[in-house]
Amino acid sequence: MTALAPRKVPTRRISFEASLQDLPKHFAADGDLITSHLTASLSSVFPDGEDFFVRSVRHFRDQITDPELKRQVAGFIGQEAMHGREHRAFNDRLDELGYPTKRYERITKWGLELRERVAPAKSNLAATAALEHFTATLAELLLTSEETRDLFGHPEVRNLFVWHALEESEHKAVAFDVYKAVGGSERMRVFTMNALRYGFVATMVVQVVFSLLADRATYRRGNLRRSWRNFRRSPIVRRELWEQLRDYNRPDFHPDDRDTTELVEQWRAELFGDQGTLNAKLVTAAA
């Protein structure tokens, strides 16, 4: 493996909990039904998913010899731990509003712990690298598309996901580089992504459907039909996004093939620069 280019992966101590206490039930733009439930369902898998990512990478930490990658792994672990903490707090509020986020958290935790018991550690690392491509792809869409950011509606939900997207972009290659550094095979890498690409989408569909079925607003005349029409026009279901996910299967693929350096610098300055919009939410910050 060639020497890695330096990459800043800072751990930012941040808290959104207080600013989410006034969150309405249908917080997405125009009170959109499906977008609210999809956002809640995505958030529900993050806390235990992030914990799984940390364990998968940490398992191989002692095998990493490149000092730059070692530093990036430390940043990756710090960032993912904060993502899990903040999304768990968000999920607590969503649970109070009637979303099944805590139930989905428990199912996610059970499923990932089962995977860890039956699958080799390198397979779990391959799953982490694949899912990190998912989050990096969604993060790039969010950071480049104002239309996508506007879907969140409530400004604090938007802030939570934009912060998360920035950090996913900052560490998007770390799990992949660890997988390559410890000798992960191309066959396992591509097979794992093929399974997860469909499996993750199917899981989200099932979660959103059950979440909608438990919401009285779903049964109000015209609500679901109107929301479905909006969803079909959403950037997150466009073919370009699916093709970007499929790019992972290329034999010479690397996450840095899509250069998001300027995008990351732009959002670092906007969120955490001298006049950063999220500076007030920082508890402490590490460079």
N, C-alpha and C positions, 0 to 999 in steps of 0.2 A: 504494500500500500504506500502511495506517495505521500509526502508530507502535506498536511492540511493547511489551507489558508487560515489565517487568524479570523475568528468569528466572535463577536460579543454576544454572550448569553447571560445577561444580568438577572439576578433574582431580585424582584421588586416586591417589597412587603406592602400590600395594598388591601383595602377593605371596601366592599360595596354594600355590606349588610345593612347599614343604617339607611342608605339611600333607596333601598328596595322595599322598605316597610309600607309605603303607600301604593304599592303595585296593585292595579286593578286586575280583576279576573282575566279579562281578554285584553291584554296589554299591547298586542301587535297593532300595527297601523290600521286605523279605522275599526278597531276592535275585531280584526279578522280572526275567524275561528280556527282554521287549519294552521295558520302561521303561529298562533299562540300555542296550540297543542304540539306542533312540531318543535318549536323552540324549547318547550318544557321537556319533551321526550329526549331531545339531544342533550340537554343539560343533565337529565337523569342518569345518563350513562357515563358522564365525564368523571365524577369523583372516583369511582372504583376503577374506571378505565385508566385514569391517570396513575392511580396507585399500581395497577398492573404494569404500565409502561415503566415506571420507576423500578419495580422489582426485576423486570426483564432485562433492563440495561445494567442495573447494579450487580446482577449475577455475574456479569463478565467484566466488571470494573478492574479486577486484579490482573486481567489478561491484556489490558490496554497499556501499550508502551509509549505511544506518541504523547508527549507532554501537552500538546495543543488539544488533542482529543480528550485527554484526561480533564483538562480545564473545562472543555465544553460539556462533558458528561456531568461535572459538578453543577454547572449552570442549568443543564437540562433537568436534573433532579430537583433543584430548587424551584425552577419555574413550574414544573408539573405538580409539585406539592402545593404551590399556591393556587394553581388552577383548580385542583381538587377541593381545596378548602373553600374557595369563593363560590364554586358551583354547588357545593353542599349547602352553603348558607342560602343561596338562591333557591335550591330545591326545597329547603325547609319552608320558605315563604310560599312557594308554589303549592306545597302540600296543604298549607293553611287555606289556600284559595280553592282547594278541591281537586287539584291535579294528582295523579297517582305516582308522583315522582319518587317517593320513598319506597313504594312497592317495587318500582322499576330499578331503583338502586340496589335493593336486596337481590333481585333476580340477576342483575349484572354481576354483583359480587359473587354469587353462587356459581354462575357460569364460568367466570374467569378463574375462580379458585379450582373448579373442576378441571379446567383446561391445564392449569399448572400441575395438577396431580398426574394427569395422564399423558401430557405432551412433553417432549424433550425441551430443555431450556433454550436451545437454539431455535426451535420452532416458535416458542413464545416471543423470542427476539424478532424473528421474521414477521410475526403478527404485529408487533409494535412498530416495526419499520413500515409495514404496509398501511397501518392505521394512521401513522404520522403523515403519510402521503395524502390520505383522506383529509386530515385536518389542515395540512398545508395548502391543499387545493381549495378547500372552502375558505381558508384564511385569505388567500390571494384574491378570491372573488369578493370577499367582504371588504377588503382594503382598497380595491380598485373600483368598486361599483357603489355609487351613492344610492342607487335604486335598491340594492340589496340591504344596505345599512338602514335605509328608511323602513324596511319591512318590520323591524323590531318595534317600531312605534314608541314605546316608553324610552325616554332618553337614557335612563340608567341601565336598562337591559342592553341597549345599543352600546353603551360605554363598556359594560362587562364583556360583551362579545368582541368588541374592537380591541380591547386590551389583550384578550385571549388570542385573537388572531395575530396581533403583532408578535407576541412571544412564540406562537407556533411557527411563524415565519423566521424568527431569529434562530430557533433550534431545529429547523425542519430536516436537516441532514444528519443530526447527531446519532439517532438510533440506526439509521442506514449505515453510517460510517463504522459504528461499533459492529454491526452485523458483518460487514466486509472484513473488518480488522480481525475478527475471530474465526474467519474461514467459512462463513455461511455460504451455502451453495446457491447458484442461480436457479436451479430446479425448485428448491424449497421456497426461495424468494417469490418466484412467479406463481407457483401453485398456491401459496398462501394468499397472495393478493387476489387471485381469481376466485378463491373461495370466499374471501371476506368482502369483495366488491359487491357480490350478490347477497351474501348473508347479512351484511350490515344494513343494506337498503331494505331487505325484507324485514329485519328486526324493527327498523324505524316505522315501516308501514303498519306492522301489527300493533306496535305500541301506540301510534297515533290513532288508529281505528278504535282500540279499546278505550283510550282516553276520551275520544269524542263521544263514544257511546254512553259514557257516564256523565256527560255534560248536558244539562237541560237546554242550553242554548242551541245545541245541535238540532233539536226537534222543533225549533221555532220556524215557521214557514219562511222559506227562501234563504235562510241563513247558510245552510250547508251548500246549496247550489251556487250562491253568490261567492262564497269562499272558495269553492272548487274552481270556478271560472278564474278567479284571481290567481290561485295557485298554479294553474296551467300556464299562465303567462309569466310566472316567477323566474328569475335568472337561475335559481338552483335546479331547475329541471331542464335547462337547455342542453342540447347535444354537446356543445363545446366542453362543458364541465365533465361529462362522461368520458369524452375523448382524452381529456387531461388526466383523468384517473387511469385510463387504459395505457397511457404512455409509460407507466411504471413497468410494463412487461417488456420494454425494449431491452435487448441484451446489454447495451452500453449505458443504460439509464443511470442518472445520478440526480438527486433532488436539486442540486445547484445548476442543472441544465437550464432551468427557468431562473434567470437572474432577477431576484427581487431586492437587490441591495438598495437601490434608490427608493423603492417603495418602503422598505424598512426604515431608512433614514428619515424619510418624510414623516412617517407616523411616530417615530421616536420623538422627533422635534415637536410634533403637534400635541402628543399626549404628555410627554415628560421633559420637554425643553424648558427654557427659562420661563416661558409663559404657558407651559403645558396644561391642557385642560383637565388632566387627572392628577396633577401634583398634590392637590388637596386631599386626595384619597390615600396617598402614600403614608405608611407608618414609618418605615425606614427604607432605604434603597442601597443596594450594593452594586458597585460598578463592575 
